[in-house]
Amino acid sequence: MDIILDNIFEIAIVLIFLLILYRGFCRKPKVKIVKAPTTKQIRRQKKRARQRRKFSRWFKVPYVGHTEVINYDKTNPYIESIWEEMRKK
């Protein structure tokens, strides 16, 4: 009975080893086919982006967020006005 269990255990180890060898060397990796865009598609994409930039230049959309807009005093130098804003906080 002990000999049969040893043989089954050895067979399992050999099968696992062969499976690892197969996965490492024989199996072909899956290759994803990536479709490259045509020049016509690239031109169309650039044209759309240019139209969006034009549109955003014509109609200024106000920024909506949690940031605070700091207006600097033109009479004070830049660094001085920053220090004043920092002191306020």
N, C-alpha and C positions, 0 to 999 in steps of 0.2 A: 504493500500500500504506500509505503514511504517512497519507493522508487517511482511510482506513478505520479505522485505529487511533484517530485523533483523534475520529472520529464515535462509535466504541464507548465511548471514555472519556467523552465528553460525555454520551452516553445514560445511562451508569452514574451519573454525577454527578447528572443530572436525576432519575433514579429514586430515588436515595438522598434527595435533597432533598424530593421528593414524599412519600416514605415518612415522613420526619421531620415534614412538615406534617400528614400524615394522623394520625400518632400524637399530635401535639400538640393538634390542634383538632377533628378529626372523630370519633375513636374515643371511644365512651362508656366511662367508667370502670366497673369492676366494683363493684357495691354489695353489701356483705354485709348480709344480713338478720339482725338481732339480735332474738331473741325475748325480749320483756320478761316477767319473771315476773308471775304473777297475784297478787292480794292473798292468795289462799288459800295459795299457795306461800310467800309472804313470811312469813305468820303461822306456817306449819308450820316454816320455817327458824328463826324466832326462838324458837319453843317448844322445838325440839331443842337450840338453844344454851343456853337457860335450864336445860333438864334436865341438860345436861353440866356446867354451872356448879354446879348443886345437888349432883350426884354428886361433883364434885371437892371440894366443901365437906364432904360427909359422910365421904368416904374420902380422907385426905391421902396422896397418893402422894409418897414421898420423892424428892428431887431426886438424880439420878444424873449426875455430871459430874466434871470435873477441877478444879473450883473448891474453894477452901478456905473453910470456914465460920469466921468470926472472931467470937468471943464477947467482947463488951466488958464491962469491969469496971464495975459500977454505982456503986462508990464513987468512981472517978476520973471526971472530966469527959470528955465525948465526945472532945474534941480530944486530950487527953492520952493516952487509950487508943489512938487512931489512931497517934500518934507512937510509942508503945511497940511497936505491931505493925510499923511501918515499920522500927524499929531492929532488930527480930529478924531481918529479911531482910537 
